[in-house]
Amino acid sequence: MPGAERCEPGQPLRLVSPAGSLLSLAVADPENGLVRVMARPEEGVSSLDAGFFRARVRQALALRAAFGLRREETTHRVLNAAGDGLPGLAADVYGQYAVLYAYARGLLTLGRVLANVLLEELGLSGVVLKLRSPDAGQGGTLKQEIIGTAPPERLVVYEAGLPLEVHLASGLNVGLFTDMREHRSGLRRYAQGRRVLNLFSYTGSLSVAAARAGAPQVTSVDLAGGVHRWARENFLLSQLDPDKHRFETTEVSAFLKKEARAEHTYDLIIVDPPTYSAARASAWSMRKDYPDLIARTAALLSKGGLLWLSANRRESAPLSEIAQAGFERAKRTAQLLEVGGLPPDYPTHLTQPSDRYLQVSLFAVS
């Protein structure tokens, strides 16, 4: 927004019309070139204090309770930034703890107020406040602070009965993305009796979901060996023997080449690529990178096999069109079986379609 860069980070602003009437209460975010609108006059808000945040939190809790989402029963997103009237601030709950993300340094002061409100309103033990600004974590330094009691180094939480290990205070990402909750649950419909390959497997939550659903063998592929150790622990939490499954620590492209040479096939392949590729040191591009990956992946599918794809960036073309380009390169045909996106605890504004970033599609490949 023009003029935002002249404001101090986190500076409270009163936006007024040319006639001098109040339009909104806002916060300056020069780091992102934004003025974040927090409240409008018709809401009767006079300042961005604890009372303001308490009203926002209670409204968000009521919405999620209507969907049957309660922190005692499942991990989920309790505040989704602008969709819950708190642009630049988002929070996930993990049992007795929450992780609160501030998307700019100037929002950290408000984040502390919000963290204390979350402690009170949800009856939490502690909140981990993390800075998630554009340059957060550069140089190996993570900006975060604990409000209340610090969580244990390793915490087991439950996602609709699925036990998973999270590390709430050890990094920017905690080991479990709440936006995939319903898709992990949905794998139960497809994985039973199928040989499963999970690419970019991270801490193995999708792999565990497939194994619990009855997949006799799940192969998990990720470049980081540390996340495989984490994934094996998640298998054990579900009383699954990790030694009956495969964990391949390698770059996905190299793995696909090796499997193609060995003429190995799978009945269900899960592809959940990151937005940023450490191997390529660049942003992931659906248009440039995904079709070739889909083509090489489809070559490993048995006839009639299932391909589960996700994308964490909203680009101009839908994922189904990107996938079609990959199937054509592989000389395979496919049926689109299911399309999904963000769960209901990720509300967004109709005027901000880019906030609905997640796309998930399931194909049957001939």
JOLIN-V737916 format. One record per helix or strand. SS is the DSSP state (2 for helix, 1 for strand). FROM is the first residue (numbers start at 0). TO is the last residue. If there is no record, write none. Layout:
SS/FROM/TO  SS/FROM/TO
//
This chain:
2/3/5  1/11/15  1/21/28  2/29/31  1/33/38  2/40/42  2/49/65  1/73/73  1/75/79  2/80/83  1/88/93  1/96/101  2/104/121  1/125/130  2/137/139  1/143/147  1/154/158  1/161/165  2/177/188  1/194/198  2/204/211  1/216/221  2/224/236  2/241/243  1/245/248  2/251/261  1/265/271  1/275/276  1/281/282  2/285/297  1/300/310  2/318/329  1/333/339  2/352/354  1/358/364
//
